[in-house]
């Protein structure tokens, strides 16, 4: 049974010997076995193996390795290779043992110290001229097997053999596009030669289609799915220290040609035939074009009809056409390997091509004077019939009607002098050609010209001079030339030269960039001295230069600052609140001064917009409020000095609230109000005050005065016992300011005074500790009902009175005495 199964399987029924061979076991599996004896009575008990038995072949040492060969020999090394033994002894090879014997010695010595499984080994460090023989043994877990047969005696020396090359291909190879090709051969040489492949003198590199395989004795270059670009001269070079050899093969990858090159040119068009031409294909497919196939079709039908397939020329006559029909031509190129894609022409109508001449190109006008000009043109296509006449026409530029310049024929010349022009007028000219078919279209109009005598170059400018300078610029000025050469002065060219240099440099590149008689030359170097000259330019060219008399040293010209005040800074400025305040001045000075604005000697408000230009400065405050008023100062400063101007700005607005509102002399029907003027009158005189009152129990204010200029008012007609609050506001020409209100209400009542003294105070009874007092009412109650009487007592001889109590009646008993 198998070791991992419980069921027993019978192997043999009748075995009379004391041994048996068990067949059909699986290699590598473990088994148990049992045996039982049997006689005529029956089967006895089984005897079982005590341990499982793993099925495998018996293990021995390996056979000897085979094919021990010497692969390379140098003066100090030997390289050997071998094949494994035919039988490994039933166990994997664990290592190889390589041994050597110096000829003349008896014993072999082990060459390898480390455990070696490779079947190639190079023995190094040998002595040049010594002779050795080698053998190799294989080892497994049992041990080392028999050694291989020994090599022939090997002497340590460098082997030299010149390269040799045996190629399998000829000088030329033709391959169809898409097919694969390979260049193979064999080679030898010692030392081993280096193999290099070239195509058209460029090293061949491997890619998806190009593969290179080189062994110690064979070489191969393979190309898959070849394309036309693979054509070329291939060269293989093998080279070692003794020399080199080369092999060549001209590979031509052939294909059908590319289409002929268009467009198809219709050299002749007639009512029944055409002559067309084209250019050969750019790529003939590697094989000479054998012929062209030409077909034609009606442009409105889909059927192509053959014309010829036998022509080798790039021109062909297309016959048998129907007049008035439009045709297309299709052309194929053919070589030994196939037919190209077609070249298809544009549509062309079959008709006679004789027609009127084409329009000439735009004519050129020359030799212009005040009353004549010469018109020159090129001969156009004659339409198939010779040109017999040219018609020249003129018109003034602003006119619409063209007029012939002569009724006489103009031929064969292609120029004509047009007479009878009006001096100063601007003209355009055009030309038409005529043949026996008729008059062709006119040319485009010429460029407009003015009828006037030729323009000469102007005379030089007059009196050029340097009028200003800074540390990097010079301002020049001059007068126009005395003679403009009968042409308008387009402008001026300004040039400068550093003193000591020979080269004149242009300050402006074109004359039209300086149309005036002044120019600022910039980009100069401070401290250097320059010369300047000016040329006038008209349509004829440049005049002779006019020179600034003296060289100019470039440096800043110092001028102290100067302020020219605008009207908004000339006097005190009044601006209404909410409007915009603008202060500005023109600033002069060289160099341009530094500009600063201040208000009351402090920085101006951040809401102020300050603008400084090259000629002045402006301060602007939008939506002014009263706080923007004050004294503003403008200071300009440069190295030559400084200057400051100031202006007072008043922002006109409604006044502030009156101050210190007081109420006095309160009566039952009136009271007296006083106040002080506002701290801020809004920049305008207070015209009046508005006084209002309000009953505490009411929500509505009632005006009691709106035109008073005084700072006091008697409020009358109050209701006795009612509580009132009052408020006051100031007004000027810009409106009413905020109110100031009394802090607490007042009550409309007459003023109260202390009552008079009680009358006729006397005692009516006395005890040892108390006194009974009575008295009469005082003569006056002080304006209000008497609410009580205060009783005090004093010991005889004392200074202080002691309060006893306040009583409502006219009698009291003082106790505690």
KAMO-V509439 format. One record per helix or strand of 2 or more residues. SS is the DSSP state (hx for helix, st for strand). FROM is the first residue (numbers start at 0). TO is the last residue. If there is no record, write none. Layout:
# KAMO-V509439
ss=SS from=FROM to=TO
ss=SS from=FROM to=TO
This chain:
# KAMO-V509439
ss=st from=29 to=30
ss=st from=33 to=37
ss=st from=42 to=47
ss=st from=52 to=53
ss=st from=65 to=72
ss=st from=76 to=82
ss=st from=94 to=101
ss=st from=108 to=109
ss=st from=119 to=123
ss=st from=130 to=138
ss=st from=153 to=154
ss=st from=160 to=166
ss=st from=171 to=175
ss=st from=180 to=189
ss=st from=193 to=198
ss=st from=201 to=202
ss=st from=209 to=213
ss=st from=217 to=222
ss=hx from=227 to=229
ss=st from=231 to=239
ss=st from=242 to=253
ss=st from=260 to=268
ss=st from=273 to=278
ss=st from=290 to=297
ss=st from=304 to=310
ss=st from=314 to=317
ss=st from=325 to=334
ss=st from=337 to=338
ss=st from=342 to=343
ss=st from=347 to=348
ss=st from=363 to=365
ss=st from=372 to=375
ss=st from=388 to=395
ss=st from=402 to=403
ss=st from=414 to=417
ss=st from=425 to=433
ss=st from=448 to=449
ss=st from=461 to=468
ss=st from=473 to=478
ss=st from=490 to=497
ss=st from=504 to=505
ss=hx from=510 to=512
ss=st from=517 to=520
ss=st from=528 to=537
ss=st from=540 to=541
ss=st from=545 to=546
ss=st from=551 to=552
ss=st from=558 to=564
ss=hx from=566 to=568
ss=st from=572 to=575
ss=st from=580 to=589
ss=st from=593 to=598
ss=st from=601 to=602
ss=st from=608 to=611
ss=st from=615 to=620
ss=hx from=625 to=627
ss=st from=629 to=637
ss=st from=640 to=651
ss=st from=658 to=663
ss=st from=670 to=675
ss=st from=687 to=694
ss=st from=701 to=707
ss=st from=711 to=714
ss=st from=722 to=731
ss=st from=734 to=735
ss=st from=739 to=740
ss=st from=745 to=746
ss=st from=758 to=765
ss=st from=770 to=775
ss=st from=788 to=792
ss=st from=801 to=806
ss=st from=810 to=813
